Amino acid sequence: MDYLNVEPITADDEIGRIIHEKILNDLLCTSLVLLGEDRTCMPESFLNYAKRIKNFEVKDDDVWVVSYPKAGTTWTQEMVWMIANNVDLKTGEKSLHDRFPFL
């Protein structure tokens, strides 16, 4: 994963200590990393999915739902999937996770 230019955030400096004490303790993730040239901060668990996301095939007819957390994303995904699939209630019984990728 050299293309990611990964650097762990450690508690070795003041910012790292604040992140570990005030943020990570309250989250489910245990560590963060900085990625790429712009040093984007992500949970270390992102590295498990980075290659799949980088190689994700985007098609011309893809529909994207982009939202803030806790803003009705799941409900919107379900509604968009139903509209795009002619309200196919039978297939809609499958898990939304299987029908609608979430990055």
ABEGO torsion letter per residue (X at the ends): XAAAGBBBBBAABAAAAAAAAAAAAABABABBBBBEAAGBBBBAAAAAAAAAAAABBBBAABBBBBBBBGAGAAAAAAAAAAAAAGGBAAAAABBAAAABBBX
